[in-house]
């Protein structure tokens, strides 16, 4: 059952349209049905539900299907009305939904993994169902025959997945903080490269095939934009969340990135500005400002008869500095630092007031968010999480009404 929320539209924040309650355990995935007032949800309570909006304005389940194992991931292909559900036992199950969304027929089971399925993508062109799991592998199976086509193993749990349908490249994030780029073939695959930058497990990925940008969110509370299409291998760091980044969606038309974290934080990042790369941290045995030794520099400590100091790093220039030479804090949004971070005294003096102007907006979802998806054409977003609640949002006040009209301001 769902309550319809009557909220007065605000010019600068997401508008909560509806709240769907009814699941008995964490909701692991929620997807908006394109061109319909409907949502498909999958939950740890072992149910798949299709919710349709009634004349009363409330969402009621038109399909309620119980699975053998908790549901951990889901993909929906609207044109063919096929649903793929990943389970805690490692299996992926395929269903076909009727045109009126009142009936769901079982098609087949894919023995894709030996452990919990973490992400699923269906490719109609190749008739592949690609999935990642906690058995540390990515697998791709043929939806015609149901046969396993290939598997690739990693050193840790595979946690998230994105796929480029034109090139058959797969991006897999894992619990070690690494992202692997693979080229999938009919019965084999090759590793193209690995991307390392996160200090925590990678929780979500988003691939934009037009600009060839990959976005990753992790348990280190940060987002990295990887310029895969650029020849320089540029990476941009985005820090504004205070908890694990769980979901991402890049709006190519308006050049905005929407991100959600597990504490309910919703951020909208302006990516249509010239941003700076965060510097690599430099290593030194002494402060690169005052030349005082760090505590492991025994020789200089002995020679100068001084106590060693702790090493810190300026987030703007990357230099190794002592606490005295980096006593100030500043935000620096052009480098992705939306909240105050440590900077050395000379960098602090170089940052002007206009440099501190935020390049993102932050909002409260007011519930745990473990998964988010958007209907970009309508400017709608759905969030769900461990609190068993599903929320539907109107994002057009935040991301602009150009999404709904298809009009680009550029």
N, C-alpha and C positions, 0 to 999 in steps of 0.2 A: 504494500500500500504506500501511496506517496501523497505528500501534502503539496499543494500549490502555494508558492510564496508570492505575496503581493508586495513588491518593493518599489519604492519610488526611484526611478532611474537616477543614478549619480553620474556626473560627467566624467569621473576619473577612476571608477572602480568597477570590478566585475559585478554583475547583478545576478543574485541567486534566484533562479526561476522555479526550481522544483527540488524537493528532497525525497528520495526514495528509500523507504525502510522496509525490512522484511527478512533479510538474510540473517541466519543464525550464527554466522562466523565471518571472518574477514572476507571482504570482496576483493578478489585479486585482479579482476579486469572488468572494465565497463566500456562499451563502444556505442556511439550514437549511430542509429540507422539512417543513412543518407536519404533525404527527401521524405522522411517519415517522422512523426512525433513518437519515436520509439528508442529504447535502449536495450542492449543485450548485456547481461551480467553473468560472471562466473565467480564462484565462491569456494572457500575452504569448507563450506557446509555441504559440499558435493552436489550442488545444484547449478544448472544453467537456467536462466530465466530471461524471457523476452517481455519487456514492459511496454505497453502501448498507452498513450495519453487518451483518456476518455473525455466525453463532453463536459464532465464536471471539472476538468482541468487536472485531475489526478491520474497518476500512472498506476495501472493494474497489470499483474502478470497474465499474459495471454498464453505463454508457454512456461511450464514448470517441469523440468526434467532432472531426475536424480541419477547421478553417476556412481560408479563403483568406488571411486577414490576422490579425494579432494581436488578441486580444479585449481590449477596454478597458472595457466596462461591461455590466451584465446586469440584467434584471428578470424575475421569475417570478411568474405568477398561478396560485395553487394550484387554485382551483375549476375553472378551465378547462384547467389543466396546460399553459399556454403559456409558453414561454421566449423572451425577446427579448434578442438579443446585439448589442451595439455593437462596432464594429471600428475599427482604426486607420485604415482607408481611408475611413471616414465612413459606411459602410453599416450598417443595422440588419437583422438576420436573425431571422425568427420560426420557432420550432419547436413541435411538439406532442409531449408525452411520454406514453407509454403508462401505463396504470393501475398496472402492476407496476414501472414505472421501469426497464425493460430495453430500451426502444426509443424512438428520437426521430426524428420525421418532419419534414422541411423543409416549411414552408408558403409563405413568400415573403420576398423581399428588399425593403427600403425604402431608396431613395436619399436618406437623410435629411440627410447632411452632406457637405462637401467635404474634411473633415479629421477627425481622431480624435474619436470619440464619447466624451463624458465622463460622461453620466448618461442613464438611460432610466426612464420611468414609463408603465405601461399603464393606461388607463381603460376598463373593460368597459362602463360605462353609455353612454359616447359612442363607443366603439370607436375611440379615438384611441391612438396610440403617440407620446408626447411625449419629446423628447430634446434634449440640449445638446451642443455640440461645440467643438472648437478652431478652427472656421471662424467663431467669434464670433457664433453664432446659436442660438436655440431654435427647433425646428421641431415641428409636430404633423401627423401623417399619419393617414389613414383606414385602419383595418385591414381593412375590407370590400373597398374598391377598390384600396388600395395607393397612392392619390393623395396628393400633398402638399396640405394644407389651408391652412397658413400658416407664415410665418417671421418672426422679429423679430431684428434685428441689434444687437449691442452694440459698444462701442469696444475691448473686449479679449476674450480667450478666455472662453467660458462654461464654468465648471468644475463646477457642481453644481446640482441641481434638486429642488424639492419641489412638490407639487400638492394643492390642496384640491378634492376630488371633488365636493362639493356646490355650490360657487360657481364652479368652473372658474378659480380663481386659480392662477397659477404663480409660484413664487419662484425666481429664477435668481441664483446667485452667480457672480462673475467674478474674473479675475486682477487687476483694478484695486482689489479690496477692496470693491466695491459689490454690493449686492443689489437686484435690480429686481423689483417686484411687478407682474405682468401679468394682465389679464383676457382669457382666450382665448375667442374665438368660432369659429363654423364656418369662416369664411374670413378672419378679421381678428383683431386684438387691440388692446388699449389699455393704455398704461402708467398704472398707478394711482399709484405712488410709487417712489422710490428710497431705500434705507437705506444710510447711510454711517457707519462707526464703526471698521472694521478698518484697520490700518496695513499689512496684507499681503494676499495673494490669499486669497479665500474658498475653502476646500477642501471643506467639507461643510455641509449644512443638515438640519434636522429640524423638521417642522411638526406641532404638536399641534392638531387641529381642534376638540377639546372645549374646552380652555382658550384656544384661539386664540393660542398662543405659538409664535414662531419662534426656533429656536436656530441660531447660525452658528459654525463653527470655522474658524480661518484660520492662515496661515503666520506670523502674529505671535504664535503660541503661545496665543492667547486665545480665549475663547468669549463671545459676546454673546447674551443673551436679549432678544428684541424682543416687547414686549406689544402685539401687533397688535390684539387685541380691546379693550384698554383705551383710553379716550378721551384719556389724558394722554401717550401715546406713550412709556411708561416703558421704559428699557433697563437691563439689569443686566450688569455685566462679571464674568467668572469667569476668574481667572488662577491656574493651578496646574501646568500642563504646561510642560515644558522643551524641547519641540520642536513642530513643526507639528501642529495638531489635524486629524486625518484623517477621523474618523467620530463620529457622535452618535446617541443613541437616548434618547428621553424616555419614562419609565415613568409614565404618567398616574395609574395606580392608587396607586402609592406615592410620587408626586411626587419622583422621583429622575431625574437625568440621568446617563447613562453616556457617557463620552467616551474616545477612544483617540487617541494621538499616534504619530508615526512612529518614535520611539525606544522604543516598546513600552509606554509608560505607559498604564495604565487607571485612570480616575478615576470615582468615583461621587459625585455632588453632591447634597446634601440641598436640594431646592427647596421643602420644606414649612416654611420658616422665613421670618420677615420680614427681607428683605434691603434694603440701602440702595443707592441709585444712586451710582456714582462721580461726583464733581463735574467740571464742565467746567474745564479749565485756564485760569486767568486770565493776562492779559498785563499787564506793567508794565515801566517803564524803570528801576525800582529795586526792591530787596528790600522786600517788603510787611511785613517784620518790623523790620529795622534801618535801612531806607531808604538803604542803601549803593547807589551806582549800578551798573547792569550795564554791560558793556564797550562797548556801542554808544551809551551815554548820554554823548556827548562833552561836552555843555554842563555837566552836573552834575559830571563828572570834573574839568573845568577849574576850575569855581567852587569846588569843595571840595578841589582839589589831591590827589585820591585816584585810585588805579587802579581800573578797572572790574572787576566780578566776573562769573563765569558764572551764568546763570539756571538754576534747577532748579524743580521743582514738588512740592508736598506732595500725596501721593496721597489724603489724607483730606479736606483742605479745598480743594485746588486752587489755593492761593495761589502766586504767583511768589516764590521765596525764594533766598537765596544758600546756598552750601555750609555756612557756619558756622552758619546758623540752621536747617539741616536735616541735622544730622550723625548723627541717630539713624535706626534702621531698625526696622520692626515689621510683623508680619502683621496683617491686619484682615479676617478671613473674612466678616464680615457685609456687606462691600463687595466681596467676591469675591477679595481678595488673600490667597491661601493661603500664600504665602511672603513673606519680608521685603521691604518696599519702603520708599522714602524718605518720611519724614514730617517735618513741621516740629516744633520742640521743644515747642511748646504742645499740638499734637495728640498727640504721643507721651505727654505727661504726662496727657492726658485718656483714653487707652486703658487700660482695666482688664484685669487678667489674664484674666477670663472672656470679654472681648471677643476674645481671641486663640484661643479654642477653635475648632478646625477644624470646618468644615461640609461636609467632603468626605473620602473615603478614597482613598488612592492605592496602586496595585498594579503589579507588574511582569509584563508579558506575555512578556518575555524573547525577543522577536523583533520585527522591523520590522512595523509594522501600517499598511497603506495602506487597508484596508477592514475594516469590522466590521458584522455584522448580528445581530439577536437574535430568538429565538422567545420573546416575552414571556410567553406562556401557560405555557411550561415552564421559564422562567428560564434558558434556554440562550443562549450567545453563541458566534459563530464569528468568528475573526480570520484575516487573511491579509495577505501583503505580498511585498516584493522578495526575501525569503530562500527563497521557493518553498514555504514550509510553511504548512499550514492547521491551526489549533488550535481545538478545541471545548471550551468552558468551562461549568461549572455556576456560575451567578452567584447562586443562591439564598442562599448564606451571606452575600453582601454586600448584596443588594437585598431579602432577606426572603422567606420561603416563602409569603407572601400572594399572590405572583404565580401560583403553581401552583394554589392553591385558589380564587382569585378573591375571596378575603376581603380587604376593605380595612379597614385599622385606623382610618380616619377616619369 
